[in-house]
Amino acid sequence: MAFEHDLCIRGAGIVGRTLALLAARERLRVALVAPPERTPGHADVRAYALSPASQALLQSLRCWPAESAATPVLAMQVQADGQGHVHFSADEQGVAALNWIVDVPALEQQLAQAVQYQAHIDVVSAPVAAPLTVVCEGRASTTRTELGVDFDTVRYPQQAIALRLDCERPHGQTARQWFTPEGDILAFLPLGGPAGREVAVVWSVADERAAQMSAWDDAALAAHLHELSGAALGALQVASERACWPLVLAHARRWVGAMPGRAGESFALAGDAAHAMHPLAGQGLNVGLADAAELARVLGAREAWRGLADLRLLRRYERARQGEWLRMRLATDGLQLLFGQPGPLAGALRNWGMTLFEHSGPLKSRIAKLAMGTV
Ligand SMILES: Cc1cc2nc3c(=O)[nH]c(=O)nc-3n(C[C@H](O)[C@H](O)[C@H](O)COP(=O)(O)OP(=O)(O)OC[C@H]3O[C@@H](n4cnc5c(N)ncnc54)[C@H](O)[C@@H]3O)c2cc1C
């Protein structure tokens, strides 16, 4: 069968659009299945911590937002519930920035514009036949279910609450994170460029407390965050709506396979459709972008005689990315286990571990490089 497109990408989130642009660069003809328009007024309040590897990838596609929407992070301060703390700095690591805090709507807009001007990409409203279908529909993917791929899911008893705050004092390009005795994890991510006074908040809270907090008004919420953050940025004001996500650790059992009932067609999963993790280490999208980069590389480097539906080809992608996912899964799940536990014993262990880590020299440097995606 002659196909009009080489690739059908289902899901036009950040991973789907990035993959479409990378595949088009390899001169593949792409059909990108876009979801219905978001309801106006419901922009994503999140900001993502993106690694230098993700920044280089998006910059190579000319999709990196302006500095006002992609704040370089020069320092990270992590504070346990007692004396334990860890401090990372770009200077110490010999890099221009540890990572960048990127405004989600600004990045989505850059990618949408680039897709619009790329002649090899057709944005379509329903899936089309192609030798390779790539599922980038996020963690609740329905196509993954239709394909019969199991998604092993462990639900953390926590929700992530996201919102934005205006602060009395500038953030000084520092990302801050606090671990509380109750097992909550609060992060303030700097926004608005180097001189900015706005932060994106990601607050992982036990389910019951998240339900109680939904009744708080903005003033009560700001006062509580002011107290939890030790007044680090002065007085705080809520500057957005709040959004909430249940937290899971999940992965698909298979990332590639033959399309059931469609001879000569195969599928691959990428991004949150293949894996989802706790946001405490800010790595989910970084891993998804690396999936897109690896899949495009494998497809672009295939032997001239190999078709895009060839499962041996697709398994090269699956092997490479499942190994990386396993490493990241162990790291973030381990951190969640250590930091998400309430009680004095877990608290003492956290404080002791962080003090030890802060003075660990090469180990600390290696972990910083892992988080930056530079090893
Ligand atoms: C609170 C929070 C904070 C986070 N912070 C960070 C961070 O700092 N750094 C980081 O790297 N990661 C972070 N993440 C993870 C990050 O949000 C995800 O990894 C990322 O959004 C995954 O992108 P995706 O394109 O795979 O999926 P999604 O963003 O879920 O996009 C999927 C797209 O597919 C569309 N779609 C769904 N079903 C269909 C269908 N049937 N047909 C067509 N289209 C469909 C959807 O509408 C959507 O546009 C965070 C996550 C949370 C919850």
The ligand as an ORCA input file, in Angstrom:
! r2SCAN-3c Opt
* xyz 0 1
  C       2.779     19.543     38.240
  C       3.744     19.036     37.210
  C       4.976     19.662     37.037
  C       5.884     19.195     36.088
  N       7.101     19.805     35.974
  C       8.009     19.331     35.083
  C       9.299     19.955     34.967
  O       9.634     20.914     35.677
  N      10.183     19.455     34.044
  C       9.855     18.396     33.251
  O      10.698     17.970     32.441
  N       8.636     17.799     33.342
  C       7.710     18.235     34.225
  N       6.474     17.647     34.305
  C       6.140     16.525     33.382
  C       5.544     17.047     32.061
  O       4.359     17.761     32.327
  C       5.215     15.894     31.132
  O       6.283     14.977     31.104
  C       4.964     16.418     29.712
  O       3.866     17.274     29.685
  C       4.724     15.250     28.755
  O       4.482     15.747     27.468
  P       3.697     14.885     26.395
  O       3.682     15.717     25.145
  O       4.256     13.510     26.358
  O       2.213     14.711     26.980
  P       1.095     15.802     27.249
  O       1.695     17.078     27.727
  O       0.092     15.139     28.142
  O       0.464     16.063     25.814
  C      -0.344     15.098     25.175
  C      -1.119     15.767     24.047
  O      -1.882     14.789     23.345
  C      -3.220     15.237     23.200
  N      -4.090     14.038     23.107
  C      -4.506     13.234     24.114
  N      -5.276     12.238     23.625
  C      -5.335     12.430     22.283
  C      -5.965     11.710     21.235
  N      -6.701     10.608     21.456
  N      -5.821     12.176     19.966
  C      -5.078     13.273     19.691
  N      -4.457     13.994     20.675
  C      -4.575     13.568     21.948
  C      -3.463     16.096     24.431
  O      -4.530     16.994     24.218
  C      -2.111     16.823     24.535
  O      -2.058     17.922     23.683
  C       5.549     18.080     35.270
  C       4.310     17.448     35.433
  C       3.418     17.914     36.407
  C       2.094     17.204     36.586
*
